[in-house]
Amino acid sequence: MRSTSGPGLLFVLVCAMGAGPVMNYGLSATSTLIMADLGISETQFGLLASTCFASAALSSMSLGRLSDRITARSQLAIIFGGTALALVLMAVSGNYLWLLAAVLLSGPAQAISNPTTNRVISHAVEPAKRPGWMGIKQSGVQASQLFSSLFFPAAALVAGWRGAAAGAAVVLALLLAYSWTRLPPEPRVPSTPKAERGPVDRRFPATVWLLAAFALFSGAGMQATNVYLPLFAQRELGFSLVMGGVAAAAAGVVGVASRVLWGRRMAEGVRASTLLLILAGGAIVGAGLLLAAGQTGNPLLLWAGVLFHGASVLGVNVVVMAGVLREVSQQRVGAASGAVSLGMYAGFAAGPLAMGLLLEFSGGFLGGWLAIGGFYLACVGIGLAYRRAGSSGRALKPLPAP
């Protein structure tokens, strides 16, 4: 597969990364409509995202191992098809329980996206190009945020939030049809007689688990911000439904550029530990600016916070997933990606739930922003531990050609 990389395949990988989060970003962008229509509280709304990511976390390890064994086309069917089915269920949901079932269904589609795309890159892309490809394909998540934050509010004004979900399902079905034709042939792995195989060490390096821990805490802060940013903008600063979506979309735009930039920096040989510490510091600044915006009502502080949020924490996944390609062999990329995804999705589940509880019981966003800042402070400590680990002191370089 190594000679088959090109713009068409890169577009497929971007779409595969962006498909799974469409539902969550759509829920966030239309949060006020959904809460009013179904009569649910802030905590119940936060539980929607937490349920999705808990489902992703619980399935990430098994799906990561599965991705090393099944075809890439089968995995695309899980990603695009699973999310489209979840959106259809969202569109026909008549109450909160149906909506919970829909987000539960969308979890596995997100969980397998990193293992799938990482596996394709490890087999189809030349080693020197892999960090750059990682940055671009990870930007698919923020491209999804941009699309959903603009599409869902606009479509909801015409057809309601259920109609917006149905329209997004159609888009994903079309992307599945396109992606099916763009994947290169599967790599043929020569079989080795069982008697000739050496002992298999199924343990991951300590650095893999440090990356998972960083993904856990950064993911909690990132997703809490993503889920509640439109609601925060509307309640605390008087933004309209559409402008609340624009604020989230702006974070997505910055996030796309951020992930490409950090991918290029890694390709230039910048150490992963250095990047992680920079990203954690920028995330702390972003949380502080959003906190200040809520306390002062100054929209300029909100836009500055959105800028730092997009430029910092939205770029974390590029570093941690590129680290996976460096730390393990090609045969274990899917499984190791699943381990890091476990931490990431566990954080994604915990963050919105914590934010919702703090919002409901305190009546404001102050406690939530302080908690998010605490998550990012934990990332600083983990980043320092990663820097001290044996392999963290070297530049993050691509894996050698197999």
DRENNU-561354 format. One record per residue: z, x, y of N, C-alpha, C, CB in turn. Coordinates in steps of 0.05 Angstrom, whole numbers, plus 5000, padded with zeros to 4 digits. Glycine has a CB too. Layout:
% DRENNU-561354
ZXYZXYZXYZXY;...
***
This chain:
% DRENNU-561354
500050164976500050005000500050175025502449825000;500350435023500950595046498650595067501550875038;496250565058493950585076493050315087491650705062;494550105082493749835089495149725114494249645067;496749895128498149795151496249755174500449985159;496649555190494949505213496149275230492149425204;494849205252495948995270496448725256494048955293;494648655237495048395223497648395207492748345205;498148605193500548625177503048635195500548875159;502848785217505148795235505748525247504548995258;503748365254504148095264505547925243501447965272;504747955218506147805196509047875195504747855169;509748135197512448215195514148115219512648525194;512948115243514248005266514847705262512548035292;512847555252513247275247515247225225510547145239;515247385204517247355183520047395192516647555160;520447585211523147625223523847395241523247885238;521947275254522547065274522746785262520447065294;521646745238521646475227524346365222520046465201;526046515209528746425201530446325224530146635186;530546475246532346395269531346165286532846625286;528846065281527745855298529645615300525045765287;530745535278532445295278535045345295533245215250;536245575291538745625307538245635336539945885297;536045775344535445785373534645515383533245995377;533245355367532545085376535044915380530744965356;536944935361539444785364540844865390541344835340;540945125395542345225419540945125445542345525420;538345125445536745045469537044755475533845125466;537544585454537844295458540644205453535844145440;542644385456545444325449546544085463547144565455;545944055489547143825503546043565493546643855533;543443555486542243305475543343245448539243335473;543643435431544643395404547543305405544343645387;549243435421552043365422552343085433553543565440;550743005453550942735464549942525444549442715490;547742585430546542395412548242345388543742495403;549442555376551042525352553942505358550542765334;554742535383557542505390559342715377558542235382;558542965378560043185365561343365386558243345346;563443505378564943675396563743955397567843685388;564844125415563944395416564444545390565244545440;566744495378567344635353565444545331570144575344;564844285330562944185310560144305314562743885310;559344335339556744455345556744755336556044435375;558944895342559145175334559045205304561645305344;560144995290560145005260557344995249561844775250;555444885263552644875254551545155250550844715273;551845315270550845595268552445745247551045735295;555145705247556845845228556045775199559745785233;555445515194554645435167552045565159554245125166;550145585177547545715171548046005164545645695195;549546145180549946435175551746485152551046565200;553646305147555246345123553546315098557546135122;551646125098549746095076548146345073547945855081;547246465096545646705095547346935084544546775123;549846955093551547175084552047155054554247175098;552546915044553146885015550746944997554146605010;548346905008545946944992544647214997544046724997;545647375016544147615024544147825003545447725050;546347874989546348084968544548014945549248114958;544647764935542947694913540047684921543847424901;539447584945536647574954535647854960536447404979;537448034969536548314973535748444947538848474986;537248404926536448514900533948374890538748474880;533748114895531347964886528848074899531747664891;529048154925526748244939525548494928527448284969;527148654913526148894900524548824875528349084894;524548574867523348504841521148294843525448394823;521048124863519047924864516948004885520247644871;514647864885512447934903513147864932509847794894;511848004950512247954979511347674986510748164996;509247574973508247304979510347094972505647244965;511647134949513846954941516046954962514947024914;516547184973518647204993517847075019519347494998;515347095026514346955050514646645047511447025056;514146555023514446265018517346175022513546194989;519246345014522046285019522646285049523846495005;521546475063522246505092520946275108521146775102;518346255107516946045123517345765112514046115125;517045745085517345475073520145375075516445485044;522145545070524945455071525745365099526745685062;524845515119525545445147524045185155524845665166;521545155147520044905153521444665141517144935144;522244685116523644465103526244405117524244535073;527744605126530244555140529644415167531644825146;527544485180526844355205526044065201524644505219;524644015179523943735172526443575167522043725148;528343685153530843555148532343505174532643715129;532243695192533443665219532143435234533243925236;529443415231528043205246528742925236525043255243;529342895211529942635200532942585198528642595172;534542775206537442745203538442515221538943005210;540042345209541142115224544042155232540941875208;545342365222548142415230548742705227550042245212;551242775233552043055234551943185206554843075245;552643035185552643145158549843225150553842945138;547843065157545143135150544243395165543142905157;545143415190544543655205545843905193545343615234;548343875183549644085169548144175144552544005161;547043975130545444035106542944195113544743775091;541744125136539344255144539844545151538144115169;541944605166542544885173543445045148544744895195;544744905129545445045104542945135089547144855086;540844975089538345035076536945265089536544795075;537245295116535845505130537045785126535745435159;539445795116540846055113539346255096543546015103;538646185071537246385054534646485065536846265027;533246315080530746405092531146635111529346175106;533446625125534046845143535047085128536146755164;536547035107537847255092535847445080539647145070;533547345071531547505057529547645076530147345036;529647575102527647675120527747975124527847535147;530148085127530348375130529648525104533148455138;530748445081529848585056526848575052531248465032;525648335057522748315053521148495071521948025058;521748485097520148645116520748945113520748555145;523249015108523849295103522449405079526849335100;522249245058520949325033517949365038521349125011;516749185053513849215059513349465075512848965075;515049515095514649755112515050005095516649755135;517050015077517550255061515150325043520050225045;513650115035511350165017508650175031511249944996;508450045054505750005066505250185090505349725074;507350305102507150445127507750735123509050315148;506150905136506551195135509351265146504351345150;510751465134513451525142513751575172514451765128;511851715185512151775213512051525231509951965222;510851305221510651065237512850865232507950935231;514450915212516450705204518450635226517950795180;519650825240521550745261520250565283522750985275;517850635291516450465310515850185300513850595319;515050165275514549905263517149745260513249935235;519349885254521949755252522649625279524149945244;522249765301522849665327521249415334522549865348;518649425327516849205334517448965316513949285331;517749005290518248775273520948645278517948855243;523048805285525548695291525448525317527748905293;523548585334523248435359522348145353521348565378;521548095328520847825321523047625324519847815292;525547715320527847545324528047455353530447685316;527647635372527747565400525247415409528147805417;522947475396520547305401521147015393518147425386;522546985371523346715362525246585382524746735335;527046745393528846635414527246545438530946845422;525246705446523546635469522046375463521646865476;520746365440519246135432520945885432517846175405;523245895417524945665413526145575439527045725393;527045765456528345685481526545555501529545935494;523945595498521945465515520745215501519745655523;520145235475518745025461520644785457517745125434;523044825448524744605441525544435465527344705427;526444545488527044375511524644225521528244535533;522344365522519944225532519044005513517644425535;519044065487518243855468520343625467517943975440;522843695471524943485470524643295493527743615471;523643385516523243205539521142995532522443365564;519243065514517142885507517742725482514543045503;518842855461519142725435522042725425517342855415;523942815441526642835432527143085416527342585416;529643145411530243395396529243385367533243455396;529143145355528043115328525043165328528742835317;523643065348520843125349520243415354519542965372;521943555369521543835373521843985346523543945393;523843905330524144035304521743985286526643915290;520643755286518243695270515843875279517443405271;515543895305513344065316513644355308513244045346;516144455308516644735300516044775270519544815306;516644565254515944585225512944615220517044335211;511344475236508444505234507544785241507044295252;508744895262508045175269508645365247509545255295;510945335234511645515212509845485188514545475204;508945245182507145195160504445345165506644895156;503545335190501045475197501345775194500145395225;503645875203504146165200504346255171506746235215;505446085154505546155126502646175115507145945110;500945995122498145995112496746255121496645755122;497246325146495946575157497146825143496346595187;499746835141501047075130500247115101504047055132;499846905086499146925058496647095053498746645046;494847085073492247225070492347515080490047075084;494547595094494547845107496148065093495647815135;497647995072499248195059497448375041501348055041;498048635041496548815024497348784994497049105033;495848904976496548884948499348994943494449044931;500548884922503248974915503149254903504548784895;505149424908505249694896505749664866507449864909;504449834851504849834822506950054815502249884807;509149974805511250164797510950234768514150044804;510450484761510150554733512750504718509150844730;512450384695514850334678515650584664514250104658;518250624662519450854649520950754625521251014668;520450874601521950794577524950814583521250964553;526450614572529250604578530650864569530450364563;529750984547531051224537530751454556530051294510;528651454573528151674591529451644618525151714595;530551404623531851354649534551484650532051054654;535151604673537751714677539751504685537651934699;542251574688544251384696543751274724547051504695;544151024728543650894754546250864770542350614749;546250984793548550964811548050734830549051234826;549550514826549150274842550950274867549750034826;552350484872553950504896552250594920556350704892;552850474943551450554967553050774981551050314986;551650944997553051145013554951005033551151325028;557151145040559051035059557650955085561251235065;555651095093554251035118552950755118552151245124;552050665094550950395092553050195099549850345064;555550235090557650035095558650055124560050085077;558450295136559050315165556950165181559150615173;554450185173552350035187552849735183549550105176;553749655160554449365155556749275173555049325125;558749455176561049385193560149355222563249595190;558449535231557449515259555849265262555649765266;554249195242552748945243554548705244550748925219;556848715230558748495229559748435257561048565210;560948625271562248575296560148535319564048805304;558048685318555948635339554648365334553848865338;554248295309553048035303554747795312552448005274;557447835310559247615319558947575348562147685312;558947785364558647755393555947665401559348015406;553947775388551147705395550647405391549247875379;551347305367550647035360552346835375550846985331;554846905381556446725397555246695425559346835400;554246915436552846895462550246745460552347185472;548646795440546146655437546446355435544646765413;548446275419548845985413549845835438550845945390;551745965452553045815474552045885502555945875473;550146075504549146145531547845915546547046365528;546145745533545045515548547245325557542945375532;549145265539551345075546553045195569553045015522;553545455567555145595588553745575615555545885581;551145625615549545615640549545335652546745705635;549445135635549444865645552144775655548444675623;554244835640556844735647558144895670558744745623;557945155669559445325687557845385713560145585674;555245385711553645455735551745235744552045705729;551844995731550244775739547344785733550644735768;546544945714543644965706542744705693543145205688;540144645695539044415681538544495652536444325694;537744295636537144345608534944555605536244085593;532844525621530544715619531444985628528144615635;532945005651533745265661535745405642534945235689;537445245628539145365608537445485586540945155596;535345355578533445475559532145715569531445275550;531445715595530145955607532046195607529345895636;534646145611536546365610536546495582539346275617;536546325561536446435534533746565529536946215513;531646455539528946575535528846845549526846385546;530046865572530047125586531447345570531447105613;533647265556534947455538533047535516537547335526;531447345506529547405485527347595494528347145475;526347555519524347725529525348015531523347635557;527748045543528848315545529448425517531548305561;530248255499530848345471528348455457532048125455;526048325462523548425450522948705459521248235457;523048745486522549015497524649215487522548995527;527149115486529349295477528949395449532049145479;528149225431527849315403525549505400527549075385;523449455415521149645414522049915425518749535430;523449905448524350155460526150315442525850095486;528150185430530050335413528550445388532350155404;526650295378525050395356523550645363523050185346;522450655387521050895396522951125400519450835422;525351075410527251285414528051405388529751175429;528351245367528951355341526651525330529651125321;524251425335521951585326521751855339519351425331;522951865363522952125378525252305368523252075407;526952205350529052375339531852345351528352655342;532252135367534952095378536852005355534851875401;539252105355541152045334541951755334543552225336;542151645310542951365307545751315319542851275278;547551495315550251455325550251445355552051685315;548651605368548451605397547451335407546551825407;545351235394544250975401546350745397541750915386;547750755375549750545370551850535391550950575342;552850765400554850785420553850685447555951065423;551350755453550150655478549850355478547350785483;548950245455548649955453551349815455547249885427;553449925442556049795444557049795472558049935425;556750015487557550025515556149825532557150305525;553449805528551949615544552749325538549049655539;553449275512554249005505556848925518554548985474;558749115520561249065534560748995563563149315532;558949145576558249085604557048805606556349295615;555348735588554048465589556148245586552048445567;558048275567560048075564561848045589561848135539;562348275601563948275626562548125648564648555634;559948165650558348035671558247735667555548155673;557947645642557947365637560647235642557047305608;562747375635565447285642565747255672567647475631;564847455687565047445716563447215728564247705728;561047165716559346945725560846675722556746935710;562146645700563646395696565946365715564646375668;567246585721569646565739568846535768571246825736;566546635776565646625804563546415810564646895813;562146325789559946135793557546265805560845915810;557346525804555046675815552846705795555946955825;550546575800548346595780547146865777546146395788;547447035798546347305796547847465775546547445823;550447415772551947555751551147455724554947495755;550447205721549447105696546847245688549046805696;544947265707542447385700542747685694540447355724;544647815708545248095701546448115673547148215722;548247925666549447925640547347875618551547715638;545447695624543247645605541647905601541447415615;541148045622539548295621540948505603539148415649;543548545607545048735591545248635562547848785602;545648385558545748265531543148325516546347965532;540948265528538348305515537748595510536248185531;538448775529537749055527539549205508537949185554;541949105502543849255486544149135458546549265499;545748925456546548825429544148715414548748615431;542148605428539748505414538048725402538048345433;538648975408537249205396538649325373536749405417;541049235367542649365345541249355318545349225343;539949135312538849095286536749305280537648825283;535349405300533349615296534649865285531849675322;536849945297538150185289539350165261540450255309;540749945256542049925230540049895207544049695230;537849745212535949705191534249955186534149475197;533650105208532250355204534050555189531450475231;536650535194538550705179538450655150541350655190;538050405142537850335113535550485101537450035110;533250495114530850635103531450935099528450605122;533251045115533851325114535951385092534851425140;537751195087540051255070539551215041542351085079;537551055033537250985005534351034997538050695000;533851034971531151064961529450814964531251154931;526850844961525150604963525850384944522150684959;526750464920527350264900529750094906527650404873;531350184926533850044932533849944961536250224928;531549954975531449865002532349575005528649905014;531249404987531949114988534949064985530348964968;536149194964538949154958540749254981539749294932;540049494991541649605014541349435039540849895019;538949335044538449155067540148905064535549085069;540348815039542048575034544948625040541648485005;545848875033548648935039549248945069549449215027;547449065084547749065114547448785125545749255127;545648635114545248355122547748185117542848225109;549148245095551648105090553548135113552948215064;553948385123555648415146554548275171555948715152;551948295175550748175199551147875199547848245201;550447745177550647455176553547355175549047345152;555347505164558147435165559047435194559847625149;558147625210558747625239557347395253557847885251;554847345246553447115258555046855253550647095246;556246835229557746585222560346575238558246575192;561746795240564446795252564246765282565847055245;562346885295562146885324561946615337559847055333;559946445330559746185342562146005336557246045333;563246025312565545865305567945935322566245895275;568446205326570646295343570246205371570946595341;567846225381567146145409567645845412564246215416;566745685393567145395395570045315395565745265372;571645445378574545385377575845455403575845525353;575245695413576445775438575645595461575746065444;573145505461572145335482573445065481569145305480;573744955457574944685454577844685462574544585426;579344885453582244875457583144995484583645035435;581445155497582145255523580745105546581445555525;578644965539577244815560575344975577579144675577;575045235570573245405586572245645569574645515611;570545805581569246015566570646285569566446045576;572846305585574146555590575046695564576546515608;576546535547577446655522575246745504579146445507;573046595504570746675487569546935496568646455488;569146975522567947225531569847455526567347205561;572447415528574347625522574247705492577247545529;573947495475573747555446571247705440573847295430;569047635453566547775449566748065457564247635464;568048105480568548385489570148545469569948385516;572048405456573648545435571948615411575848365426;570048445403568248505381566648765388566248275376;565748785412564149015420565849275422562748965446;568349245429570149475429570549575400572949405441;570649395381570849475353568349625345571149235335;566049555356563549695350563649985360561149555363;564950035382565250305392566750475371566750315419;568950365361570450515340568750565315572950365333;567250365306565550405283563350605288564350135274;562250595312560150785320561151065319559050715347;563651115328564851375327565351465298567551385343;566151285281566551345253563851415240567851115238;561751275247559151325236558151605246557151115245;558851675270558151935281559452165265558851955311;561952115256563452315242562552335212566352265243;561252125203560452125174558452345169559251855166;558252435145556652675138553752665148556652705109;552452435144549552425151549152325179548152255132;551252245194550752125220550252325242553151955228;550852575237550352785257547552865260552053015252;545752785241542952865242541352645255541952925213;539052725266537252535278536352335257534852675291;535952095265534951885247531951925243535651605257;531252045221528452105216527351925194528052405209;524751885193523651725172524051845145520651675177;524051675125524151775097521751945091524451545077;521952145075519552295067517752125051520252555051;515252185051513252035035513952045006510452135040;513851814992514551814963512451964947514751524953;
***
